[in-house]
Amino acid sequence: MPQEVSNISGQLLLVFYNTGKTLLGLIPYVFAGIFLGEIFRNLSWMDEFSRWCHRATLVALLFAALLGVISPLCTYGTIPLILMLAGKGFPLSPLITFLVASSSLNPQLFFITLGGINAEMALVRLITVIIFSVLMGLIVRYLPEASILSVNKKNNPGVRHVAVPEKGKGFRLSVKSMWKDLKYIGFFILLGCLIGAVIEVFVPADRISTLFGAGPAGSVFIASILGIPVYVCGGGTIPVIGSLLSKGLNEGAALSFLTVGQAVRLTPLMALASLIKIRYLIYLVCAIIIYAIFIGYTYQIMT
């Protein structure tokens, strides 16, 4: 019995050690992402966005996708913006492109993926999000807007007034905003680091290998399905994926998991339901899963 207690104590200490080690490694990237996000939050890029939104071309959709991935707004922050622009008569296709991109990736997630996994995965994730967002915009461009939107553009003109920060308090408000982001993201990152450490210490490598040992196609499919119920906060999931990669999860499956998990979560889907009709929301979820399986399998073959 004393031997077993000693082993358990040693394993728990190792869990806390690994948690702290992973957390310290991610902190610089977390701060970099939050700081960059706050910079973009205060940039006046709306004029450029408005100009390109009126040009529903491939270049405009690409521009909207790039704006989406650098936007620090979560889905709940993006929806009012989309409603406002839709109410002003902006074409829906660039708005949907922006919405899908901003829901799938942001500066914080990019930097956390960079530090928590590697630069290649961060870059591939960025590219795949942009491609999918542009594809969704192209599809929406050829569909009647009235059949997609769950609101009437004429009766819902969107946000008419945007609050302006008090004069002289811009820096103070920015610091408060960054601190709020850090508290929210920090909790999920700490939780993710802890889960990742538990997996590292307590989950045998052969079990992970067995779970994802059905070959590239099987593991990618399993990861895509698991991404729906298992995925938590984006930052908190990265350490878990890092641990799974060290246990035998192939990179294609990891990419599929991250792609599905970030986009197909209950909270953003609930927010999207206020803008998009349920039928098209289901179509979007199915499209994301199919796309995730495709890019995961393709990436696994290429690597």
Secondary structure, 3 states (H helix, E strand, C coil): CHHHHHHHHHHHHHHHHHHHHHHHHHHHHHHHHHHHHHHHHCCCCHHHHHHHHCCCCHHHHHHHHHHHHHCCCCHHHHHHHHHHHHHCCCCHHHHHHHHHHHHHCCHHHHHHHHHHCCHHHHHHHHHHHHHHHHHHHHHHHCCCHHHHECCCCCCCCCCCCCCCCCCCCHHHHHHHHHHHHHHHHHHHHHHHHHHHHHHHHHCCHHHHHHHCCCHHHHHHHHHHHHHHHHCCCHHHHHHHHHHHHHCCCCHHHHHHHHHHHHHCCHHHHHHHCCCECHHHHHHHHHHHHHHHHHHHHHHHHHC
